């Protein structure tokens, strides 16, 4: 999260030596904290696309969650770190998002949470608009389900843990699209 202004001291062919001239701590630190728990997609390329784009947009922490309706139950995360690092560099982000190990939905939901909690799902129940319920500069934990959506039981577990059910709009979105729309909504709400 720091930015360093440096002066090249030695530009040897085998290695370069620099001297730090100025340090700016926590450069461009975001005013909010976004934690996303997203079910990996059947086509892992789509989940990798989400990781890349969410990093470019501005996310702090990502947890792959395995749900009852998940079509992909096993995830190999070796490539994920490289994708996130590359996206961070490309978009000139100064903070590397934390990628957690995949976890079962029930184990995830039984953790202690703080901040604002949201679950985006497709069931026709009383859901609020995510964009209208984001409070700037707060920590937000947001759940996005698999292609088959969260099960009714999973939704109830989240509601019991005080997650607010939300909608992302009038259309039904793919998992990775829903995650990007949600991420973008949080970032836009925090632009002051």
Beta strands, then each sheet from edge to edge (+ up, - down):
strand 1: 3-11
strand 2: 16-24
strand 3: 33-38
strand 4: 61-66
strand 5: 98-104
strand 6: 116-120
strand 7: 128-129
strand 8: 139-144
strand 9: 164-167
sheet 1: 1+ 2-
sheet 2: 5+ 4+ 3+ 8+ 6+ 9+ 7+
end
